[in-house]
């Protein structure tokens, strides 16, 4: 075989081998590309699913927060209504006049006095109401109840707006209207709520 034929044969073999290598490389590259594409698609799908899940969770949290906020606002509104109801009750007590006021004070004194010789500490604005005649009436009724009947007015004015404080030798009794309304609220707030808000109270 001549040298030219040998060289031609080598070139043809080299070309075939090169073509085979190129085809294998193309197939390998296509395979790798397909794998990369599949991986990217899977990651994209997972990211999309995570975004949907996270979005749903965010929406759920927003609804929960909105619900809690609405409940908080409702409770605050009810609390404000209750506050106003008891504030008006205190205002009503402090505005009592004449016999209604005297009857209330008399009943409170008779229930609160243990010895009948305490001092009555009253608001400065009410001091003129405690005339000697009214004090005599209180003491007469205390005596009738088996007590000493020696109540006197304390020189020091009370710091509250209505009612009185009984200053005794052993203990004091706070019969201020503020204290009475506060105690009434503790005892009957639920019932007042039921009256104000009906079936909403559980």
C-alpha positions as CSV (number, residue, x, y, z in Angstrom):
1,X,0.0,0.0,0.0
2,X,1.4,3.4,-0.9
3,X,2.1,6.1,1.5
4,X,-0.7,8.2,0.2
5,X,-3.2,5.4,0.8
6,X,-1.9,4.9,4.3
7,X,-2.2,8.6,5.1
8,X,-5.7,8.6,3.6
9,X,-6.7,5.6,5.7
10,X,-5.4,7.3,8.9
11,X,-7.3,10.5,8.1
12,X,-10.5,8.6,7.5
13,X,-10.1,6.6,10.7
14,X,-9.3,9.7,12.7
15,X,-12.3,11.5,11.2
16,X,-14.6,8.6,12.1
17,X,-13.2,8.5,15.7
18,X,-13.6,12.3,15.9
19,X,-17.2,12.0,14.7
20,X,-17.9,9.3,17.2
21,X,-16.4,11.3,20.0
22,X,-18.3,14.4,19.0
23,X,-21.6,12.4,18.8
24,X,-20.9,10.9,22.3
25,X,-20.1,14.4,23.6
26,X,-23.3,15.8,22.1
27,X,-25.3,12.9,23.7
28,X,-23.6,13.4,27.0
29,X,-24.2,17.2,26.9
30,X,-27.9,16.6,26.0
31,X,-28.2,14.2,28.8
32,X,-26.6,16.5,31.3
33,X,-28.7,19.4,30.0
34,X,-31.9,17.4,30.4
35,X,-30.9,16.4,34.0
36,X,-30.1,20.1,34.8
37,X,-33.4,21.1,33.2
38,X,-35.3,18.5,35.2
39,X,-33.6,19.6,38.4
40,X,-34.3,23.2,37.7
41,X,-38.0,22.4,37.0
42,X,-38.2,20.4,40.3
43,X,-36.6,23.3,42.2
44,X,-38.9,25.8,40.6
45,X,-42.0,23.6,41.4
46,X,-40.8,23.3,45.1
47,X,-40.2,27.0,45.3
48,X,-43.7,27.6,43.8
49,X,-45.3,25.1,46.3
50,X,-43.4,26.7,49.2
51,X,-44.5,30.1,48.1
52,X,-48.2,28.9,48.0
53,X,-47.8,27.3,51.4
54,X,-46.1,30.3,52.9
55,X,-48.8,32.6,51.3
56,X,-51.5,30.4,52.8
57,X,-49.8,30.5,56.2
58,X,-49.4,34.3,55.9
59,X,-53.1,34.6,55.0
60,X,-54.1,32.3,57.9
61,X,-52.0,34.4,60.3
62,X,-53.5,37.6,59.0
63,X,-57.0,36.2,59.5
64,X,-56.0,35.0,63.0
65,X,-54.5,38.4,63.9
66,X,-57.5,40.2,62.4
67,X,-59.9,38.0,64.4
68,X,-57.9,38.6,67.7
69,X,-57.8,42.3,66.9
70,X,-61.6,42.4,66.3
71,X,-62.2,40.5,69.6
72,X,-59.9,42.8,71.4
73,X,-61.7,45.9,70.0
74,X,-65.1,44.3,70.9
75,X,-63.9,43.6,74.4
76,X,-62.5,47.1,74.8
77,X,-65.8,48.6,73.5
78,X,-67.7,46.5,76.0
79,X,-65.3,47.4,78.8
80,X,-65.9,51.1,77.9
81,X,-69.6,50.6,78.1
82,X,-69.4,48.9,81.5
83,X,-67.0,51.7,82.7
84,X,-69.6,54.3,81.6
85,X,-72.5,52.4,83.2
86,X,-70.8,52.3,86.6
87,X,-69.5,55.8,86.2
88,X,-73.1,57.0,85.7
89,X,-74.2,54.9,88.8
90,X,-71.5,56.7,90.9
91,X,-72.7,60.1,89.4
92,X,-76.3,59.2,90.3
93,X,-75.3,58.4,93.9
94,X,-73.3,61.6,94.2
95,X,-76.2,63.7,92.9
96,X,-78.8,62.3,95.5
97,X,-80.5,65.1,97.4
98,X,-82.9,65.5,100.3
99,X,-84.6,62.4,101.8
100,X,-83.2,60.0,99.3
101,X,-79.7,61.0,100.3
102,X,-80.5,61.0,104.0
103,X,-82.1,57.5,103.8
104,X,-79.1,56.1,102.0
105,X,-76.6,57.6,104.5
106,X,-78.7,56.4,107.4
107,X,-78.9,52.9,106.2
108,X,-75.1,52.8,105.4
109,X,-74.3,54.2,108.9
110,X,-76.5,51.6,110.6
111,X,-74.9,48.8,108.6
112,X,-71.4,50.0,109.0
113,X,-71.2,51.2,112.6
114,X,-70.0,48.6,115.1
115,X,-70.0,50.7,118.3
116,X,-72.0,53.8,117.5
117,X,-69.3,56.1,118.7
118,X,-67.1,56.4,115.5
119,X,-66.2,59.6,113.7
120,X,-67.8,60.4,110.4
121,X,-65.3,61.6,107.8
122,X,-67.2,63.2,105.0
123,X,-66.4,65.2,101.8
124,X,-66.1,68.9,102.4
125,X,-68.9,69.6,99.9
126,X,-71.3,67.4,102.0
127,X,-70.4,68.7,105.4
128,X,-73.3,71.1,105.6
129,X,-75.7,68.2,105.0
130,X,-74.6,66.6,108.3
131,X,-76.6,69.1,110.5
132,X,-76.9,68.5,114.2
133,X,-80.5,67.4,113.6
134,X,-79.3,64.8,111.1
135,X,-76.5,63.6,113.5
136,X,-79.1,63.4,116.3
137,X,-81.3,61.3,114.1
138,X,-78.4,59.0,113.3
139,X,-77.5,58.5,116.9
140,X,-81.1,57.9,118.0
141,X,-81.4,55.1,115.5
142,X,-78.0,53.7,116.5
143,X,-79.2,53.6,120.1
144,X,-82.4,51.9,119.0
145,X,-80.1,49.3,117.3
146,X,-78.3,48.7,120.7
147,X,-75.3,50.8,120.0
148,X,-73.9,53.8,121.9
149,X,-75.2,56.5,119.5
150,X,-72.4,58.9,119.9
151,X,-71.3,59.6,116.3
152,X,-69.4,62.8,115.7
153,X,-68.1,64.6,112.6
154,X,-64.4,64.2,112.0
155,X,-62.5,67.5,111.5
156,X,-60.5,66.2,108.5
157,X,-62.5,66.2,105.2
158,X,-62.6,63.0,103.1
159,X,-60.8,62.8,99.8
160,X,-63.7,61.2,97.9
161,X,-66.8,62.7,96.3
162,X,-69.7,61.1,98.2
163,X,-70.5,58.8,101.1
164,X,-68.4,58.7,104.2
165,X,-65.7,56.9,106.1
166,X,-66.3,55.7,109.7
167,X,-63.2,56.2,111.8
168,X,-63.3,53.8,114.7
169,X,-60.9,53.1,117.6
170,X,-60.0,49.7,116.2
171,X,-60.8,49.8,112.5
172,X,-62.2,52.1,109.8
173,X,-65.0,51.5,107.4
174,X,-64.9,52.9,103.9
175,X,-68.5,53.7,102.9
176,X,-67.6,56.1,100.1
177,X,-69.8,55.9,97.1
178,X,-66.7,55.1,95.0
179,X,-66.0,52.1,97.2
180,X,-69.6,51.0,97.1
181,X,-69.8,51.2,93.3
182,X,-66.4,49.3,93.1
183,X,-67.7,46.6,95.4
184,X,-71.0,46.4,93.4
185,X,-69.1,46.1,90.2
186,X,-67.0,43.2,91.6
187,X,-70.2,41.4,92.7
188,X,-72.5,42.0,89.7
189,X,-70.4,42.9,86.7
190,X,-71.4,39.7,85.0
191,X,-75.1,40.4,85.5
192,X,-74.7,43.9,84.3
193,X,-72.9,42.6,81.2
194,X,-75.7,40.2,80.6
195,X,-78.3,43.0,80.7
196,X,-76.2,45.3,78.4
197,X,-75.0,42.7,75.9
198,X,-77.7,40.0,76.3
199,X,-76.7,36.7,74.6
200,X,-73.2,37.9,73.8
201,X,-72.1,37.1,77.3
202,X,-71.2,33.4,77.8
